[in-house]
Amino acid sequence: MTLCAVFLTVSPLRAGADIIQLTVATEPSFQQTDNAPCIIGDPSCHNPGSFLFTQIAPQFGDGTLSSPIYTVKQIRDAIGGDTFSVGLDLNQSRGHNGGAFTLTSFMLLVDGITRYSTSAPAILVPVHMGNGFSDATIGLFNLSGLSDAQQLMFTTSFTGGTAGREQFFLSPSAAVAAVPEPTTLLLLGSGLAGLAAARRRRAKSGRHQEPRESGTAR
């Protein structure tokens, strides 16, 4: 089952607010980097040294995991703002049930209270196969209205992990870089080729123009 969803604008959190429903989408895909640090993952995560994450134990295929407790300021500093998504990079064996991975739930707790949560399990299949790009995106989160000192913790439950350890990592909503599709690359290449041809035509036309003489004939 392929999932696709459009993230809606999320209002800032208010005291006593209802739980905000998260969506799980397969696009866009973005890369795990120092600026998109892991909150739960494996030793290959690229994280700044000061940004800790929970390491998934080898052969951990089913269960519940939580991230370290962060302050709102730590997350803001990591992503450079208030709004972000969480990418999920699957590392699955396609030979086992087609590589299906069930994300049972994903939540964000603020000061120990659940504020964001998925509403139903999502069955996902790997697309990029553990290469550091997300196979699914969970969002959207908005920290506006929270103080820097408030505490955040991410919790997820899943089943069906097979080949290796997954990575859950942050991505600023304004910095999501989609993996180029072949059609996109083709259009980009065609556009660049067209620009180059236009420049050659203008250059050739300029060479063929006769220079104009100035001054008064005698």
C-alpha positions as CSV (number, residue, x, y, z in Angstrom):
1,M,0.0,0.0,0.0
2,T,1.5,3.3,-1.0
3,L,0.7,6.3,1.1
4,C,0.6,9.9,0.0
5,A,-0.6,12.9,1.9
6,V,-0.4,16.6,1.8
7,F,0.7,18.4,4.9
8,L,-1.6,21.1,6.1
9,T,-0.6,24.2,8.0
10,V,-0.5,23.5,11.7
11,S,-1.5,26.1,14.2
12,P,0.8,26.9,17.2
13,L,0.3,24.8,20.3
14,R,-1.9,26.2,23.0
15,A,-2.1,25.2,26.7
16,G,-4.7,22.4,27.0
17,A,-5.0,22.0,23.2
18,D,-6.3,18.8,21.7
19,I,-4.0,16.3,20.2
20,I,-2.9,17.3,16.6
21,Q,-3.2,14.6,14.1
22,L,-0.1,13.8,12.1
23,T,-0.1,12.5,8.5
24,V,2.3,10.0,6.9
25,A,3.4,10.7,3.3
26,T,5.8,9.0,0.9
27,E,6.8,12.3,-0.7
28,P,8.8,14.5,-0.6
29,S,12.0,12.5,0.2
30,F,14.9,14.2,2.0
31,Q,18.3,13.3,3.2
32,Q,19.6,12.7,6.8
33,T,22.4,15.2,7.5
34,D,23.9,17.2,10.4
35,N,21.2,19.8,9.7
36,A,18.5,17.0,9.7
37,P,19.7,15.1,12.8
38,C,18.4,11.7,13.9
39,I,16.2,11.4,17.0
40,I,16.1,7.6,16.8
41,G,18.4,5.6,14.6
42,D,21.7,3.7,14.2
43,P,25.4,4.5,14.5
44,S,25.5,5.7,10.8
45,C,23.4,8.8,11.7
46,H,25.1,12.1,10.8
47,N,24.4,14.2,13.9
48,P,26.2,17.2,15.5
49,G,28.2,15.9,18.5
50,S,25.9,17.7,21.0
51,F,22.6,16.4,19.5
52,L,22.0,13.0,21.1
53,F,19.7,10.3,19.7
54,T,18.4,6.9,20.7
55,Q,20.2,4.0,19.0
56,I,18.1,1.1,17.9
57,A,19.5,-2.2,19.1
58,P,20.6,-4.7,16.4
59,Q,17.8,-7.1,15.4
60,F,15.2,-4.9,17.0
61,G,12.2,-5.5,14.6
62,D,9.2,-4.8,16.8
63,G,8.5,-2.6,19.8
64,T,8.3,0.9,21.2
65,L,11.2,3.4,21.3
66,S,11.5,7.0,22.6
67,S,14.0,9.7,21.8
68,P,16.1,11.5,24.4
69,I,14.3,14.4,26.1
70,Y,15.1,17.6,24.3
71,T,14.3,21.2,25.1
72,V,12.4,23.3,22.6
73,K,15.5,25.4,22.2
74,Q,17.6,22.4,21.2
75,I,15.1,21.5,18.4
76,R,14.8,25.1,17.3
77,D,18.6,25.4,17.1
78,A,18.9,22.1,15.2
79,I,16.3,22.9,12.5
80,G,16.6,26.7,12.5
81,G,13.0,27.4,13.2
82,D,9.7,26.2,14.6
83,T,8.2,23.9,11.9
84,F,9.6,20.6,10.8
85,S,8.8,17.0,9.7
86,V,10.3,13.7,10.7
87,G,11.7,11.5,8.0
88,L,11.8,7.7,8.2
89,D,14.5,5.9,6.3
90,L,13.7,2.2,6.1
91,N,16.3,-0.5,5.9
92,Q,14.2,-3.6,5.0
93,S,14.6,-6.9,3.2
94,R,12.4,-7.0,0.2
95,G,12.4,-10.8,0.3
96,H,10.3,-10.8,3.5
97,N,6.7,-9.7,2.9
98,G,7.8,-7.4,0.2
99,G,9.8,-5.3,2.7
100,A,6.6,-4.1,4.4
101,F,7.1,-2.2,7.6
102,T,4.2,-1.2,9.9
103,L,4.5,2.2,11.6
104,T,2.0,1.6,14.4
105,S,2.2,5.0,15.9
106,F,4.4,8.1,16.2
107,M,3.9,10.8,18.8
108,L,5.5,14.0,20.2
109,L,5.1,14.7,23.9
110,V,5.4,18.2,25.3
111,D,6.2,18.3,29.0
112,G,5.1,14.6,29.2
113,I,1.7,15.2,27.5
114,T,1.0,13.9,24.0
115,R,0.4,16.9,21.7
116,Y,1.0,15.3,18.2
117,S,0.1,11.7,17.1
118,T,-0.7,9.6,14.1
119,S,-4.2,8.3,14.2
120,A,-3.8,4.8,12.6
121,P,-1.0,2.4,11.6
122,A,0.7,2.9,8.3
123,I,2.1,0.1,6.2
124,L,5.2,1.3,4.3
125,V,7.6,-0.2,1.9
126,P,11.2,0.9,1.2
127,V,11.9,3.0,-1.8
128,H,15.5,4.3,-1.2
129,M,16.6,1.2,0.8
130,G,18.6,2.6,3.7
131,N,20.6,5.1,1.6
132,G,20.1,8.0,3.9
133,F,16.9,9.4,2.2
134,S,13.5,9.1,3.8
135,D,11.0,6.6,2.6
136,A,8.2,8.3,4.5
137,T,7.6,11.7,6.1
138,I,5.7,12.3,9.3
139,G,4.3,15.8,10.0
140,L,3.8,18.6,10.3
141,F,5.1,19.8,13.7
142,N,5.0,23.5,14.9
143,L,6.7,24.6,18.0
144,S,5.3,28.2,17.9
145,G,3.9,29.2,21.2
146,L,6.3,27.0,23.3
147,S,9.0,28.4,25.5
148,D,12.6,27.4,24.9
149,A,12.7,25.6,28.2
150,Q,9.8,23.2,27.6
151,Q,10.7,19.6,27.1
152,L,10.0,17.4,24.0
153,M,10.2,13.7,23.5
154,F,9.4,11.6,20.4
155,T,7.9,8.1,20.8
156,T,7.3,5.5,18.1
157,S,6.0,1.9,17.9
158,F,6.5,-0.3,14.9
159,T,6.5,-3.9,13.7
160,G,8.0,-5.8,10.8
161,G,11.6,-4.5,11.0
162,T,13.8,-7.1,9.1
163,A,17.2,-6.3,7.5
164,G,18.6,-3.5,9.6
165,R,17.9,-0.5,11.8
166,E,15.7,2.4,10.7
167,Q,16.4,6.1,11.1
168,F,13.9,8.7,12.3
169,F,15.3,12.2,11.7
170,L,14.2,15.9,11.7
171,S,13.9,18.1,8.6
172,P,13.0,21.8,8.6
173,S,9.8,22.3,6.7
174,A,11.4,25.0,4.5
175,A,14.5,22.9,3.7
176,V,12.9,19.7,2.4
177,A,14.9,18.7,-0.7
178,A,13.1,16.2,-2.9
179,V,15.0,13.4,-4.6
180,P,14.9,14.3,-8.3
181,E,12.7,12.0,-10.4
182,P,13.9,10.9,-13.9
183,T,11.3,13.1,-15.6
184,T,12.4,16.1,-13.5
185,L,16.0,15.5,-14.5
186,L,15.0,15.1,-18.2
187,L,13.1,18.4,-18.1
188,L,16.0,20.2,-16.3
189,G,18.5,18.9,-18.9
190,S,16.2,19.9,-21.8
191,G,15.9,23.4,-20.3
192,L,19.6,23.8,-19.9
193,A,20.2,22.6,-23.4
194,G,17.7,25.1,-24.8
195,L,19.4,28.0,-22.9
196,A,22.8,27.0,-24.3
197,A,21.4,26.8,-27.9
198,A,19.9,30.3,-27.5
199,R,23.2,31.7,-26.3
200,R,25.0,30.2,-29.3
201,R,22.4,31.7,-31.8
202,R,22.8,35.1,-30.2
203,A,26.6,34.9,-30.4
204,K,26.6,33.7,-34.0
205,S,24.2,36.5,-35.0
206,G,26.5,39.1,-33.3
207,R,29.5,37.9,-35.3
208,H,27.7,38.2,-38.6
209,Q,26.6,41.8,-38.1
210,E,28.7,44.4,-40.1
211,P,30.4,47.1,-37.9
212,R,28.9,50.6,-38.5
213,E,31.2,53.4,-39.6
214,S,31.0,56.7,-37.7
215,G,32.0,60.1,-38.7
216,T,31.3,62.4,-41.8
217,A,32.2,61.3,-45.3
218,R,34.7,63.6,-47.2
